Amino acid sequence: MTREEFLKLADIKWTEIESLQQSDLKKKKKKFEALMVEMSRMALEGVLGEIPKDHRKKKTIDPFRVDPD
């Protein structure tokens, strides 16, 4: 993820944060937290890549742990 992509993502989320006009502080806090978690997830996926379907699956084989069958 480049700086420009991150700033574009932050700009999109900023408009969503500004649109929170609810009077209830508790609801506003929940929405804000959800938006920040979503933005963090998108930023990490942009840096690290997509999360695989099975996150426990190893991508490479360790040659020292292979059985010599």
Secondary structure, DSSP 4 states (H G I P E B T S, - for coil): --HHHHHHHHHHHHHHHHT---S-HHHHHHHHHHHHHHHHHHHHHHHH-PPPSSTTS-SS--GGGS---
